[in-house]
Structures are given as structure tokens and as C-alpha cells.
Amino acid sequence: MLYLIPTKKGIGVEIWGTYEDLDFLYDFIDRFWTVDGDYKNIPGEESRNIVISSFSYEIRKAKQGARLVRSESHLHPIKNQYLGCQITWVHLLFTLSCIKFNMQFDEIDKLERSHMLLLEYWIEESMKEYDPVGAKDLVLFTQNVLYGGNPYIYHYMRSIDIDYLLLGGGKRAFRKLAGLLEKGIVFTSEYEAFEKFLVREAKRLKCDISNLEINDEEVDYEYLQW
């Protein structure tokens, strides 16, 4: 069975399952990002693709055994190979938002809906397991609070992710995450301020916003303490 647990320092979650579990999740994710013309001409399509595909990449690496490996699950001692990967809360929540946005434009069967509900369930359980206090506000972000139609959603995701990682993890940082995520809620002052920043930077550098890079020099990804 697919399941999630929070990482020790609360940077994100570990996603675990058998090869079959992760293979199904990979196919499910793959279903809702642009392939062979799907979801073309929908606002923000290219930016959502980057968010979803980078998440999909980690799931693919996990099912190949290139990330985390266990001989049994955390839930029961029955011997079996379990595979997993680590994803930050921010990346996970934005991916969820992007997939849900794309789901509006397609016919979804009951199995796909059940998989989305399972994913939501484990995300919320992981939040509560790590810190029930911080989870009270954070669980709302599994329910379409982040604006999936944001044409620059990848840049918003990267910016908020960096802000969170620089807090260094722990429950104190976790309890600030809901506030940081307000930048991803359309019509908030934080959302509009970051949009103006992107427009200003694109004008200064004489490029399209999609070509802007988010400065993450302060984050040491190689030695990130999950």
C-alpha cells in the first residue's frame, strides 16, 4: 500500500510503496500533465508541466530503486521490498494543486479519484503526525487553496520552497509554512507582490518570465537535512 510519513526535520515527506504502488502513482501523475497535446492552450500549462514532471521524476527514480529502499514497510513487519523518495511539503502541495487543476479538463474515473483521495489522506496524516499544531492551518492547502491556474506557478513554488528550506526545518519552521504558502493564493498581497517582482525582473533582464531563474544559492541541496 502506498503511504507517506513526515521526514525527521519536517522538510517534507517520504513517499513509500512497493514497485507496483509507485508504478500506479507514476502512471496517475503522468495522466495529468501535458503529453501529446493534452491540456494544451490552458493558462499556465507550461509552468504546471515543470512542477508535475519534476515530481514525477522523483517517483520514477524511486520505483527504480534509486532513492530510498526498505525490506519492510513502516506499517507492518511483513518482508517485502519497499521503495521511496523524499519530497518537500511545498513541492508536494503545489504538485497536488497542478494535478487537480488539470483534472477539471478531463473525464476522471473512480479509480483515479480514489487515488487522489488516498494521496490527500496520507498528506494530511503526515502533517498531523509531524506536528498537530502546525497541521491545523496547513491541511487546508490540500483543498485547492493554492491557485493551480497561476501562469508562473513553478516560480512561485520554487520561491516558497526556498523560503521554507532557509528556515532550517523543525516544528517552529513547520508552523510558519502556512504563512509562506499565502504567496501562492491568488489575490493575496503576497501573491500580487511576487507577480510584480517577476514582471519587473523580466523587464530588467529583457526576457520572458518563464525564462527567469530563482536564486537558490543560499540553499545547500547536497547536504539538506530532511
Secondary structure, DSSP 8 states (H G I E B T S, - for coil): --EEEE-TTSSEEEEEE-HHHHHHHHHHHHTTS-STTTTTTSTTHHHHHHHHHHHHHHHHHHHTTSSEEEEE-SS---EEEEEEEEEEHHHHHHHHHHHHHHHTTS---HHHHHHHHHHHHHHHHHHHHH-HHHHHHHGGGGSS-S-TT-TTHHHHHHHHHHHHHTTTSSHHHHTTHHHHGGGGSTTSHHHHHHHHHHHHHHHHHTS-GGG-----TT--GGG---
